[in-house]
């Protein structure tokens, strides 16, 4: 399955995966046990970062980001933790080091750590079959069902396509976590098992259930008791539903219709918390980074998890193809190798190994990056869907600690964004050029109405309302919109919620008698987030049951 360009949630990955054989730094430095730095005793920022506040503000201005929070740790100490800008557009509350953001897929590292910790306790083995713990678990292929191991859940090598099944919980749906996982049996595979990398979220829902099954605790309780508390992440929460009025929390923002920046209401992801549910501050994530850089050791020297477990999490399980940078300005970041471990992306930059991840949420994106051989970590949280912003900040910090000359990353990523938007414009122009504006729908409007069922998602309904066709996903409250004729038997559904930026073509296939045989969908814009996996739907008409005589 092809990856659409510059999806907000893959923005960091897309830019970084101009991503082939490992090049490890020579002579790894010993892991530093994290220590609390006394007031006034923090390391000074490198000379290149003396203007860091002004630089972050320039990033916010260029990429239209209301607020950014950054933390930098080095050699076990917190060098910087600071907020910039505002929590919500048009309101006075400022972002600070304690402002909570949705960290989205940066949650995956917590899920991986949880499984490794349970393995250390002897409650499971990472190479256990998933069906050893969830006997009812089923993929669409019997071999994959039988051979899927716990470790495979964390590595994006299952054979599923990019974002497969994401519509089961993105935008929020009424399915439970168990219902989401049960529907995996109907999600088709795109490649053979363990043969290729394709990012998914749905298998982290499976991992969530494994954690709950073997620990006897809910996922949120396990993370809170076994990670947040010992690490000292006292501000962090596992799901948006735990947010309370008056909390220091950022509001997400997105450009409705890809143009006007507006607040995006918070989203709960209760049916796949292990893939992306956590809200955290940079203050708390600085502690998490220090534990990671210390090989799993807490500030008191006790292990949260063992160094062996960390080696497993940071070992490549699947390589990722390296592509050329989208623009020449980003040629410096083309890595020598790229891959994925257990909940972590793995690559290099200027000869240094990077262990990192990005996260994307409606209105918020983030990046956490570790440079183990430098005992360095940086996390960037934003309240706008701009991967360019978190990358521009991250690479400024990495260059400073690697002793590199300043590079204008703002200009480089601005060029990448411009090209991405240009590609989207070109795509739309091609659709326009191919359109037969004189064509008419084959059927009267009533002929396109009805209930249509996909094997893994379920039902969508198309109805006539006020002379228009309205499309509604049965289990997704936000996916409601009006269908406009495009050409022949294809329509465009324009969602009522314009912050989704996910309008889609809806194409009807007719049988020889002029009846609807199948309905297919695909996003209109290549900028639409990959989790709107409309193209995977296979919608067939649901026949009305005949009344009993």
MOCORZI-V968156 format. One record per pair of residues at least 24 apart in sequence whose ideal C-beta (glycine too) atoms are under 8 Angstrom apart, sorted by sequence separation. I is the first residue (numbers start at 0). J is the second residue. D is the distance in Angstrom with one decimal. If there is no record, write none. Layout:
I,J,D
I,J,D
This chain:
59,83,6.4
125,149,5.2
126,150,6.2
163,187,7.9
180,204,5.4
315,339,7.0
316,340,5.7
364,388,7.9
365,389,6.1
366,390,6.7
388,412,7.7
444,468,6.0
500,524,7.1
503,527,8.0
516,540,7.7
59,84,5.3
124,149,7.3
125,150,4.5
179,204,5.1
180,205,5.3
315,340,5.9
316,341,6.9
359,384,7.0
364,389,6.1
368,393,5.4
375,400,5.3
387,412,3.7
502,527,7.8
515,540,5.3
68,94,5.4
70,96,7.0
123,149,6.2
163,189,7.2
239,265,4.8
314,340,5.5
387,413,7.1
500,526,6.7
501,527,4.8
514,540,7.7
44,71,7.8
56,83,6.2
66,93,7.8
67,94,6.8
68,95,7.4
159,186,6.5
160,187,8.0
239,266,6.4
240,267,5.1
313,340,5.3
314,341,7.9
359,386,7.6
366,393,5.5
370,397,6.8
373,400,5.9
500,527,6.0
501,528,6.9
51,79,7.4
55,83,4.7
56,84,7.5
66,94,3.8
68,96,6.5
160,188,7.7
161,189,7.9
176,204,5.4
180,208,6.1
239,267,4.4
312,340,5.6
313,341,8.0
373,401,7.5
387,415,6.4
492,520,7.8
500,528,7.5
503,531,7.3
52,81,7.5
159,188,6.1
160,189,3.5
238,267,6.0
239,268,7.4
240,269,6.5
311,340,7.7
312,341,4.3
357,386,6.8
368,397,7.1
387,416,5.2
68,98,5.7
158,188,3.9
159,189,6.4
160,190,7.8
238,268,7.0
248,278,7.1
311,341,6.3
312,342,6.5
313,343,6.1
315,345,5.4
370,400,7.3
501,531,4.4
503,533,4.9
42,73,5.7
48,79,7.9
52,83,6.8
157,188,7.6
158,189,6.5
169,200,7.6
176,207,6.0
177,208,6.7
238,269,5.7
312,343,6.0
42,74,7.2
66,98,7.3
68,100,6.7
158,190,5.0
168,200,7.6
176,208,6.2
313,345,6.8
357,389,7.3
491,523,6.2
499,531,7.6
501,533,7.9
158,191,5.8
247,280,7.7
42,76,5.7
44,78,6.4
158,192,4.8
163,197,7.6
165,199,8.0
167,201,6.9
238,272,5.7
41,76,6.0
44,79,6.4
114,149,6.1
157,192,6.7
158,193,7.6
164,199,7.4
165,200,5.8
237,272,5.8
447,482,7.7
470,505,6.8
41,77,6.5
42,78,5.0
156,192,7.6
157,193,7.8
158,194,7.1
161,197,4.8
162,198,6.7
163,199,5.7
164,200,7.7
165,201,7.0
168,204,7.6
242,278,6.9
41,78,5.9
156,193,4.8
158,195,7.7
160,197,5.5
161,198,5.8
162,199,6.6
164,201,4.0
239,276,7.7
241,278,7.7
41,79,7.9
156,194,7.6
159,197,6.1
161,199,7.5
162,200,7.0
163,201,6.5
238,276,4.8
33,72,7.7
114,153,7.2
156,195,7.1
158,197,8.0
237,276,5.4
239,278,6.6
36,76,4.3
156,196,6.3
157,197,8.0
159,199,5.0
237,277,5.8
238,278,7.7
34,75,4.9
36,77,6.0
155,196,5.4
156,197,7.9
236,277,7.1
237,278,7.8
313,354,5.5
447,488,7.9
33,75,4.5
34,76,6.5
111,153,5.0
151,193,7.3
155,197,6.0
157,199,6.8
159,201,7.1
235,277,6.3
236,278,4.6
31,74,5.0
32,75,6.1
33,76,7.9
110,153,7.2
155,198,5.2
159,202,7.4
235,278,6.6
236,279,7.7
447,490,7.6
31,75,3.9
136,180,6.9
137,181,7.8
139,183,7.5
155,199,5.7
235,279,4.2
440,484,5.7
138,183,5.9
139,184,6.0
143,188,6.8
147,192,7.9
157,202,5.9
234,279,7.0
235,280,7.2
439,484,7.8
107,153,7.2
135,181,7.4
137,183,6.7
138,184,6.6
139,185,6.5
146,192,6.6
234,280,4.9
348,394,7.8
351,397,7.9
441,487,6.9
442,488,7.5
133,180,7.7
136,183,7.7
137,184,4.1
139,186,6.0
155,202,8.0
232,279,6.7
440,487,7.2
441,488,5.4
138,186,7.8
139,187,5.5
140,188,5.8
234,282,6.4
235,283,4.8
349,397,7.8
438,486,4.6
440,488,6.1
139,188,5.9
143,192,4.9
153,202,7.7
234,283,5.1
348,397,6.1
438,487,5.0
138,188,7.3
142,192,6.9
152,202,4.5
153,203,7.5
233,283,7.2
351,401,6.6
436,486,7.3
151,202,7.5
152,203,6.8
232,283,4.0
434,485,6.7
435,486,4.9
140,192,7.5
231,283,7.7
232,284,7.9
349,401,5.7
434,486,5.1
435,487,7.1
152,205,5.3
153,206,6.5
219,272,6.5
230,283,7.8
348,401,8.0
152,206,4.4
218,272,5.1
232,286,6.0
349,403,6.7
218,273,5.8
222,277,7.5
231,286,5.3
232,287,6.5
227,283,7.9
230,286,5.2
149,206,7.5
152,209,7.3
219,276,7.8
230,287,6.0
313,371,7.8
149,209,6.2
230,290,5.7
447,507,6.1
332,394,6.7
210,273,7.0
291,354,7.6
207,271,6.9
451,515,8.0
207,272,6.0
442,507,7.9
204,270,7.0
207,273,3.4
449,515,7.0
204,271,4.4
206,273,5.2
207,274,7.7
230,297,6.8
231,298,7.6
442,509,7.7
446,513,7.7
451,518,5.1
203,271,6.5
229,297,5.9
441,509,6.4
447,515,7.0
136,205,6.6
204,273,6.5
446,515,7.1
201,271,7.3
203,273,4.6
204,274,6.4
200,271,6.1
203,274,3.6
442,513,6.7
133,205,7.1
203,275,7.8
229,301,7.8
441,513,6.8
201,274,7.7
230,303,6.6
442,515,7.9
200,274,4.1
229,303,5.8
133,208,6.0
200,275,6.8
331,406,6.8
129,205,6.4
133,209,6.5
132,209,5.2
226,303,7.0
292,369,6.1
291,369,5.9
133,212,6.4
288,367,6.9
292,371,6.4
459,538,6.5
129,209,6.8
132,212,5.2
455,535,7.9
456,536,6.1
132,213,6.0
288,369,6.3
292,374,5.4
328,410,6.7
329,411,5.5
275,358,6.5
284,367,6.5
292,375,7.7
328,411,3.7
329,412,7.6
453,536,4.6
454,537,6.7
458,541,6.8
292,376,5.8
453,537,5.7
275,360,6.9
291,376,7.1
326,411,7.2
329,414,7.9
453,538,5.2
123,209,7.2
328,414,4.8
329,415,6.1
452,538,6.6
453,539,7.9
289,376,7.2
328,415,7.2
451,538,3.9
452,539,5.9
288,376,3.5
326,414,4.6
451,539,6.4
452,540,8.0
326,415,5.0
451,540,5.8
452,541,5.0
123,213,5.1
288,378,6.5
325,415,5.1
450,540,7.4
451,541,6.6
122,213,4.5
179,270,5.4
285,376,7.6
324,415,8.0
449,540,5.5
450,541,4.3
114,206,6.4
122,214,6.9
178,270,7.6
179,271,6.4
326,418,5.5
449,541,7.1
110,203,5.8
117,210,6.8
176,269,7.7
285,378,7.2
325,418,5.7
430,523,7.3
176,270,4.7
266,360,6.7
284,378,4.7
325,419,7.0
8,103,6.9
114,209,7.0
171,266,5.8
175,270,5.7
176,271,6.4
266,361,5.1
8,104,7.1
104,200,7.6
107,203,6.1
110,206,5.3
114,210,6.5
117,213,5.6
170,266,6.9
171,267,5.9
174,270,5.5
176,272,7.7
284,380,7.8
427,523,7.4
110,207,6.9
113,210,5.2
117,214,6.2
171,268,6.8
264,361,8.0
281,378,5.6
427,524,7.0
172,270,6.9
263,361,4.7
426,524,7.0
169,268,7.7
171,270,7.9
263,362,3.4
281,380,6.0
426,525,5.2
110,210,7.2
168,268,6.2
262,362,7.2
280,380,7.9
423,524,5.4
168,270,4.9
423,525,5.3
167,270,7.7
168,271,4.8
422,525,6.3
423,526,4.8
420,526,7.5
419,526,7.0
113,221,6.1
253,361,6.5
113,222,6.6
116,225,6.2
251,360,6.4
253,362,5.0
251,361,5.6
252,362,5.0
251,362,1.9
113,225,6.8
250,362,7.1
251,363,4.4
109,222,5.9
113,226,7.0
112,226,6.6
249,363,6.8
109,226,6.0
196,317,4.7
195,317,7.6
196,318,7.0
196,319,4.9
260,383,7.1
193,317,7.3
196,320,7.5
252,382,5.7
253,383,7.3
254,384,7.4
249,380,7.6
251,382,5.5
252,383,4.7
253,384,5.2
250,382,6.3
251,383,7.5
252,384,7.6
249,382,4.2
251,384,7.9
99,234,6.6
99,235,7.6
362,498,7.6
97,234,5.9
99,236,6.9
361,498,7.1
101,239,7.1
196,338,7.7
99,242,7.4
196,339,6.2
99,246,6.5
99,247,6.4
100,248,7.8
98,247,5.1
99,248,4.3
100,249,4.9
97,247,5.3
98,248,6.6
99,249,6.7
101,251,7.0
98,249,5.3
95,247,7.0
92,247,7.9
94,249,6.3
2,161,5.6
0,160,3.8
1,161,8.0
156,316,6.4
0,161,4.8
86,247,7.6
150,311,7.9
156,317,4.2
86,248,7.2
87,249,7.4
88,250,7.7
154,316,4.0
155,317,6.4
0,163,8.0
86,249,4.9
87,250,3.9
110,273,4.2
153,316,7.8
154,317,5.5
86,250,6.0
88,252,6.0
101,265,7.6
110,274,7.5
87,252,7.9
101,266,7.6
106,272,7.4
107,273,7.5
150,316,7.0
257,423,7.8
106,273,6.8
107,274,6.5
106,274,6.6
107,275,7.3
109,277,6.4
106,275,4.9
359,528,7.3
104,274,6.7
105,275,7.9
106,276,5.7
104,275,5.0
106,277,4.3
88,260,6.5
103,275,4.2
105,277,7.2
88,261,7.7
102,275,7.7
88,262,6.3
101,275,7.7
87,262,6.0
102,277,5.2
101,277,7.6
102,278,6.9
101,278,5.5
102,279,5.2
100,278,6.6
99,278,4.6
100,279,7.0
105,284,7.9
99,279,6.5
100,280,7.3
68,249,7.9
99,280,5.5
98,280,5.9
102,284,7.3
66,249,5.8
97,280,4.9
108,291,7.9
156,339,7.8
96,280,6.4
155,339,5.5
96,281,5.4
97,282,5.2
119,304,6.5
154,339,5.8
12,198,7.2
96,282,4.5
119,305,6.1
125,311,6.8
154,340,7.2
65,252,5.7
116,303,7.4
153,340,7.8
154,341,6.5
64,252,7.9
116,304,5.2
153,341,4.2
0,189,5.3
9,198,6.9
115,304,5.4
119,308,6.3
153,342,5.2
118,308,7.2
63,254,7.6
112,303,7.5
150,341,6.6
170,361,7.5
112,304,5.8
116,308,7.3
115,308,3.9
115,309,8.0
65,260,7.8
112,308,7.6
115,311,6.6
0,197,6.8
63,260,5.7
115,312,6.3
82,281,7.7
81,281,7.8
112,312,7.0
80,281,5.2
111,312,5.3
80,282,5.4
108,312,7.5
80,285,5.5
77,285,4.9
70,281,3.7
68,280,7.0
69,281,6.2
70,282,7.0
77,289,7.6
68,281,4.4
72,285,5.3
70,284,6.0
71,285,8.0
75,289,5.8
70,285,4.1
72,288,5.0
72,289,5.2
75,292,7.4
70,288,7.4
75,293,6.7
72,292,7.0
115,341,7.4
114,341,7.8
111,340,8.0
111,341,4.1
112,342,7.6
111,342,3.2
110,342,6.0
111,343,7.3
109,342,7.7
108,342,4.4
107,342,4.0
108,343,5.9
263,498,5.2
107,343,7.9
261,498,6.4
256,497,5.4
255,497,4.1
255,498,5.0
257,500,5.6
256,500,7.2
253,498,4.6
255,500,7.4
7,253,7.9
254,500,7.3
253,500,6.9
108,356,6.2
107,356,6.6
105,356,5.2
104,356,6.2
105,357,7.4
106,358,7.3
33,286,7.2
104,357,6.5
105,358,4.2
104,358,4.3
103,358,3.2
104,359,6.7
33,289,3.3
102,358,4.9
103,359,5.2
33,290,6.2
101,358,7.4
103,360,4.3
31,289,7.9
33,292,7.4
101,360,4.0
108,367,7.8
33,293,5.2
103,363,7.0
105,365,5.9
31,292,6.4
32,293,4.9
103,364,7.3
30,292,6.2
31,293,5.9
101,363,4.8
103,365,6.6
105,367,5.2
30,293,5.0
33,296,7.4
35,298,6.3
100,363,5.5
102,365,5.3
30,294,4.1
32,296,5.2
33,297,7.4
34,298,6.2
101,365,8.0
33,298,5.0
100,365,6.4
102,367,7.7
30,296,7.3
32,298,7.1
257,524,7.2
32,300,5.9
185,454,4.0
186,455,4.7
257,526,6.3
185,455,4.0
183,455,7.7
182,455,4.9
182,456,7.7
30,306,7.6
102,380,6.9
100,380,4.0
100,381,7.5
98,380,7.9
100,382,6.6
94,382,7.5
167,455,7.3
167,456,6.6
166,456,5.5
164,455,6.4
21,315,7.2
87,382,7.7
86,382,7.0
19,318,7.0
75,374,6.9
73,373,7.6
74,374,4.8
174,474,5.8
18,319,4.9
19,320,7.5
73,374,6.3
173,474,4.9
18,320,7.0
19,321,4.7
73,375,5.3
172,474,4.4
16,319,5.8
18,321,4.5
72,375,7.2
73,376,7.8
172,475,4.9
173,476,7.9
16,320,7.7
17,321,6.5
18,322,6.8
71,375,7.6
72,376,4.5
171,475,7.2
16,321,7.1
17,322,5.1
71,376,7.1
72,377,7.8
170,475,5.6
171,476,7.2
16,322,6.3
17,323,5.7
70,376,7.9
71,377,5.0
166,472,7.6
170,476,7.6
171,477,7.3
17,324,4.2
70,377,7.1
167,474,8.0
170,477,4.1
17,325,7.2
69,377,7.0
70,378,5.1
170,478,6.5
69,378,7.0
166,475,7.0
14,324,7.9
69,379,5.4
14,325,7.2
68,379,7.5
69,380,7.8
13,325,7.9
17,329,6.6
67,379,6.5
68,380,4.6
22,335,4.3
67,380,6.9
68,381,8.0
21,335,7.8
22,336,6.1
67,381,5.1
14,329,6.7
17,332,6.8
20,335,6.9
21,336,4.7
66,381,7.1
67,382,7.8
17,333,4.8
18,334,5.5
19,335,6.9
20,336,5.5
66,382,4.7
15,332,6.9
17,334,7.5
19,336,5.7
64,381,5.2
65,382,5.6
14,332,7.5
18,336,8.0
19,337,6.9
64,382,7.0
65,383,6.3
15,334,7.4
18,337,3.0
64,383,4.2
63,383,6.5
16,337,5.9
62,383,7.1
64,385,5.5
67,388,6.7
15,337,7.7
63,385,7.2
67,389,7.9
62,385,4.2
69,392,6.2
64,388,4.9
22,347,5.4
62,387,5.3
67,392,6.9
71,396,6.0
21,347,7.9
24,350,6.3
62,388,4.2
24,351,5.4
61,388,7.9
69,396,7.9
73,400,7.1
18,346,5.7
22,350,6.5
24,352,5.7
15,344,7.3
23,352,5.8
59,388,7.1
62,391,7.6
170,499,7.1
16,346,7.8
58,388,5.2
61,391,7.9
200,530,7.3
15,346,6.4
198,529,7.7
12,344,6.9
58,391,5.0
58,392,5.7
55,392,6.1
54,392,7.7
15,355,7.7
30,371,7.6
54,395,6.1
28,371,7.9
31,374,4.8
27,371,6.8
28,372,5.5
30,374,7.3
51,395,7.6
12,357,5.8
27,372,5.1
28,373,7.1
11,357,3.3
26,372,7.8
28,374,6.0
10,357,7.0
48,395,7.4
9,357,7.4
24,372,4.1
47,395,7.6
48,396,6.9
61,409,5.2
187,535,7.6
8,357,7.6
10,359,7.0
186,535,7.6
8,358,7.5
9,359,7.0
62,412,7.6
8,359,2.6
47,398,6.8
48,399,4.9
58,409,5.9
62,413,7.7
7,359,5.0
8,360,7.5
47,399,3.8
57,409,5.8
61,413,5.8
6,359,7.5
11,364,7.4
46,399,7.9
10,364,6.2
45,399,4.3
62,416,7.4
11,366,5.0
44,399,7.7
45,400,6.2
54,409,8.0
8,364,6.9
7,364,5.7
47,405,5.8
169,530,4.4
169,531,7.6
165,529,7.5
166,530,7.4
165,530,3.8
166,531,7.0
165,531,7.5
166,532,5.7
162,529,4.3
165,532,5.3
166,533,7.4
161,529,5.6
162,530,4.9
164,532,7.3
163,532,6.4
166,535,7.9
162,532,4.8
166,536,7.6
161,532,7.7
164,535,7.8
14,386,6.4
160,532,7.7
163,535,6.3
13,386,7.4
14,387,7.6
10,384,7.7
10,385,7.2
11,386,4.7
15,390,7.6
160,535,6.8
10,386,2.1
14,390,5.6
7,384,3.7
9,386,7.7
10,387,6.8
7,385,7.6
11,389,6.4
7,386,6.5
10,389,8.0
11,390,5.9
10,390,7.6
5,386,7.4
14,412,7.5
14,415,6.5
5,415,8.0
5,416,7.4
5,419,4.0
4,419,5.5
4,422,5.8
4,423,7.4
3,522,6.8
9,528,8.0
5,525,7.7
6,526,7.4
8,528,5.5
9,529,6.0
4,525,4.8
5,526,5.9
6,527,7.2
7,528,5.7
8,529,6.9
3,525,4.7
4,526,6.9
6,528,4.6
8,530,6.5
3,526,7.3
6,529,4.6
3,527,6.2
6,530,7.9
3,528,8.0
3,529,5.7
2,529,6.5
0,534,7.8
